[in-house]
């Protein structure tokens, strides 16, 4: 799928948001600049998020086991 610009990519994400349900997993893959953040921003806006959307390309997740 080729999208014209950033606005079209975000609009696609907004359109995807209503069909997502709790527990769904969306995987984004692509080169830098492919539009992953724009798509994620559209989905999150479609779900009601008004805040900033960080790039999904470089997430850092650290998990720690609770003390016993």
GIHU-V377596 format. One record per pair of residues at least 24 apart in sequence whose ideal C-beta (glycine too) atoms are under 10 Angstrom apart, sorted by sequence separation. I is the first residue (numbers start at 1). J is the second residue. If there is no record, write none. Layout:
# GIHU-V377596
i->I j->J
i->I j->J
This chain:
# GIHU-V377596
i->13 j->37
i->33 j->57
i->9 j->34
i->10 j->35
i->13 j->38
i->14 j->39
i->17 j->42
i->32 j->57
i->9 j->35
i->12 j->38
i->13 j->39
i->16 j->42
i->17 j->43
i->20 j->46
i->31 j->57
i->32 j->58
i->8 j->35
i->9 j->36
i->10 j->37
i->11 j->38
i->12 j->39
i->13 j->40
i->14 j->41
i->15 j->42
i->16 j->43
i->17 j->44
i->19 j->46
i->20 j->47
i->30 j->57
i->9 j->37
i->10 j->38
i->11 j->39
i->13 j->41
i->14 j->42
i->15 j->43
i->17 j->45
i->18 j->46
i->28 j->56
i->29 j->57
i->6 j->35
i->9 j->38
i->10 j->39
i->13 j->42
i->14 j->43
i->17 j->46
i->18 j->47
i->27 j->56
i->28 j->57
i->5 j->35
i->8 j->38
i->9 j->39
i->10 j->40
i->12 j->42
i->13 j->43
i->14 j->44
i->16 j->46
i->17 j->47
i->26 j->56
i->6 j->37
i->7 j->38
i->9 j->40
i->10 j->41
i->11 j->42
i->12 j->43
i->13 j->44
i->14 j->45
i->15 j->46
i->16 j->47
i->17 j->48
i->3 j->35
i->6 j->38
i->9 j->41
i->10 j->42
i->13 j->45
i->14 j->46
i->17 j->49
i->5 j->38
i->6 j->39
i->9 j->42
i->10 j->43
i->13 j->46
i->14 j->47
i->8 j->42
i->10 j->44
i->11 j->45
i->12 j->46
i->13 j->47
i->3 j->38
i->6 j->41
i->7 j->42
i->10 j->45
i->11 j->46
i->3 j->39
i->6 j->42
i->10 j->46
i->13 j->53
i->10 j->53
